[in-house]
């Protein structure tokens, strides 16, 4: 994706630009674009821009195939960048296929955000969202699940299959999205960072730790992936939960765009067979 350039410029009107922290980063990027991207101070698409963090655990940042982004993809990434900069959670809705998940991972890779993944099914319980008791070295311990770890450490929580959520987990998700709060089974409590900081100024760190209050990072975001119900099977989202998201429809990849991506990946067959294969994939997605 970066192709060894300081700015990866796409077709007009949108392009992606990473602004480096120092001049030597521009030279270093020609040798190691991936490492340089993680040292960038900000990223911008068109008129949308946001600060990009650095992490000690870079292996948690998704590594997506760096192929050329189409204009439609850049428009979607720009929309996600704008909503993220305003502190809003996202809901990518569309037909079955890899596009929604790929777009979410592509965005996390672009802004260098660490990811926690939560897959929702009809068997998902509160323990899958909060914490589980596990035996470690002969001792029973509470182990935080992806939603709690993402909230505390300021990562992006990707919720896949949110239309499959049962009624018993909807209040937990709704409270986490709206108030950034969650009561854990071990007695501790996740609290919005503004309210936590106000109490911290009054009572101090020791008292907050004694009460079991945990600060939710202001960088915590949620990207939900779901299918439209109906026509697809599942449970329609409750209006209170649906109102917590900024929604965007993500369609399947068109035949021409799919052919373009395969060619960018290299080792592509001849044009006739490639078109036949792309048409087959498009037909299977509509089944």
DADAFEN-V737019 format. One record per helix or strand of 3 or more residues. SS is the DSSP state (alpha for helix, beta for strand). FROM is the first residue (numbers start at 0). LEN is the number of residues. If there is no record, write none. Layout:
# DADAFEN-V737019
SS;FROM;LEN
SS;FROM;LEN
This chain:
# DADAFEN-V737019
beta;15;4
alpha;22;7
alpha;32;6
beta;41;4
beta;47;4
alpha;57;3
alpha;70;15
beta;88;5
alpha;98;12
beta;113;6
alpha;125;4
beta;130;6
beta;138;6
alpha;145;8
beta;155;5
alpha;161;3
alpha;166;12
beta;188;3
alpha;192;11
alpha;204;7
beta;212;3
beta;220;6
alpha;238;4
beta;244;5
alpha;254;11
alpha;270;16
